[in-house]
């Protein structure tokens, strides 16, 4: 995979899968911008403050990257938030926040970046999906809704922009060892009364491979989908879940 001098944007690249993907692309020679609501601990010239729930933030950040680099080769629309709750337990405020981030953040990243990719005649995009693009889970009403939505957005956008040499794919991780998972386990533990260690053990055994995944494993698959090595792949929902949805 050749990422030398390629310009990539990742939303939410300070932790978890976004961070692991950024680190991997940097190792491969890419220039990687982190559009993130939380500032990193140390100064980073490629960090741009951005709340993806606000389209104005997205457009300003993308304009900044393009003004500096004159191109954008890759987008990983990764930023998202999780909520462990059923429909009745979800407040209006939570619904608005999660849909604005998980759906609106992806939608407006695409709207901001695709016109640039059209003019330059190429581009590769990966959207953060979930195993919930394929299956339903309890107490995941709004989160699952958002992941189903972006999986369909992936397919439609891939079809619309294939004539412009822009590929769009959706990575669909299963249970991955990230801060997002840790917060979800906290919520489940508090609600169920189960100890966190017991919850994590049950998550391990739920995967046919017998363990949860690592962010680095997802990062390498994202890099493959962004790279020219996947040049005939677009509109795909790519499960990386230890075999979970195959059951």
N, C-alpha and C positions, 0 to 999 in steps of 0.2 A: 504494500500500500504506500503510495507516494503522497505525502502531505507537505513536501517542501514548499515554503512560501505561499501556501494556501491560507486564506483568511476565513476563520470560523467564528461564529457567534454561538455561545451556549447560554441559555437562561438558567439561572440557579446553579452556578458552577462552584459555589463555595463549599458545598458538602455533598456527601453521598455519591450517587451515580454521576451527577454533573461534574463534581470535582474529579472523580476518577477518569472521566472521559477527557476533561481538559488536560489533565496530567499526561494521559496517553498521547493525545494529539500533539502536545508540546514536545514530547519525546520523539515524535515522528517528524518534527520540523515545522509544524503549523503555527500560525499566528492566531491566538485564541483570545477572544474577548468574553469576559464574564459579565453578563447583565444580571444583576442580583440586588435584592432589596436589602440584604445585610452586608455591610462593609467587611472586607477581610481584615485579619489581625494586623498584617503588615501592608505597607504601601504597595500598590500594584497598578502600573500605568495602563493595564488592560482591563481593569475593573471599571464598570460604569454603573452608578446607582440607578436602579430601575425596578419599579413595582409593575409587574406584568399585568396586574389587574387594572392598570391605568394606561389606556392607549397612547396618551400624550407622552408618557415616559418611554414607551416602546419606540415611537416614531423619532423622538429626540435622540435616543441611544443609537438607533440604526443610522440616522443621519450623521452622527458623530463618527461612527466606524467608517462609513462610506467616504466621508470627507477626508479622513486620515489615510485610508488604504486604497480608495478608488475602485474597490471591488469587494464582493462578499461571495465566497465560494460555497460555504457550508453553514447550515443552521441546524442546531440541535435544540428544539423547543422542549426543554426539560422541566422547567419550573412548575411546581404543583403543590397543592396542599391536600391533606387527607382528613377525613372525619369518620369516626366510628359511631354511627347512629342510624337508626331507622327513620322512616319518613316523619313519624309523629314527634320524634325526639329532635328533629332538625329545625332550628329557628329560621326565620326569614333572613336574619343577618348572616347566618352561616351559609344558607343557600346562595345568597348573593355573593358572598366572598369567594366561595369555592367555585361557583360557575364562572365568575369574573376572572379568576386566576387560571383555572384548568381548561376552560373553553375559550374565554375571551383573550387570555394571554397568548394562546396558540394562534387563534384567528388573526389577531392584530400583528403578531410577528410575521405571519405569512403575508398579510396585506402590505406590510412595510418592506419586506425583503424581496418578494417575488418580482415586483417591477424592476428592481435592480438586476436580478438574475436574468430576466427576459432580455434586457438591453445588452447584457454581456454574453448572452447566448448559452449559458450553462448554469447549473447549480444543483446541489444535492441537499435534501432536507430530511431530517429524522424527527419525528414527533414522539414524545413520551406517552405511551399507552399503558397497558396493564394486562395481566391475565384476565381482568374483568372486561376486556374487549370480547372475550370468548365465553365466559361463564358469569353467573351471578354469585354473589356472596351475601350473607346476612349482615345486617347493620352496616350497609354500605350504599344506602339509597342514592345519595347525591354524588359521592365519589364515583361509584359505578356508572351513574348517569353520565358524568363528564368523560369518563374513559370510553364509553360506548360512542359518545358524540365525536371525540377526536379521531377515533378509528374510522368512522364514516367520512369525516373531513379529509382524512388521509387519502382515501380511495378517490373521492371526487376531485380533489386538487391534483392528484397524480394524473388523472385522465385529462383534466383541463389543460395542464401545462406540459404534458409529454411532448407536444409539437415544438416546444421552446427549449427542449433538451434540459428540462428541470425534472429531477426525480424526487418523489416524496414517499417515504416509508415510515412505518410506525413500529417502534420497539415495544414489545409487550412483556415486561419482566414479571416473574412470579414473586416469591418472597425473598427479598434481598436485604442483607445486613446493612441498613442505613439508619440515620437519625429519624427518618420518616417512619420506618418500621418500629423503632424503639418507642416513639410516641404512640403509635397505634397499639402496641402491646401494653403500654401503660394504661391506655383507655380501656382496653379489653380486660386487663387484670382488675382494674378498679370496678368495672361493671359486673364481672363474673365472680370476683372473689378468689380467683386462682392466682397462685404465686407466679411472678414473672418467669422464673426458671422453668416452671412446668409448662407455661405457655410456649416458651421457646423450644422446649423438647417436643411438644406436639407439632410445632411448625416443621421441625426437622423431619419427623417421621411422616408428615403429609406429602413429602416430595418423593417420587420414586427413586431419585438419586440419594435420598437419605440425609439431606442437609439443605439449609437455605443457601442462596447464592451470594456471591461477593460483588461489590460494585465494579471491580476491575473486569469481571467476566462480562458484565453488561457493556462496559466501556469498549471492549474490543469488538463486540458485535455492532455497536453504534458506529465505530470507526469503519468497519467493513461496509456498512450500508451507506456511509457518507462517501466512501472511496470509489474510485473507478473500477475496483475489483468487483463491484456489484452493478456494473454498468447496464445490465439487462433486467434489473430489479426495480420496480416501482409499483406503488399501490399495495405493497405487501404489509400484512400484520405479522410481525416476526416474534414468535414466542421464544423466550429464554427463561425457562421456569423449572428446570430439573425434571421435566416430564409431567408437571402437575395437571395441565389441561388435557393431556393425552389419556387420562384415566376415565 
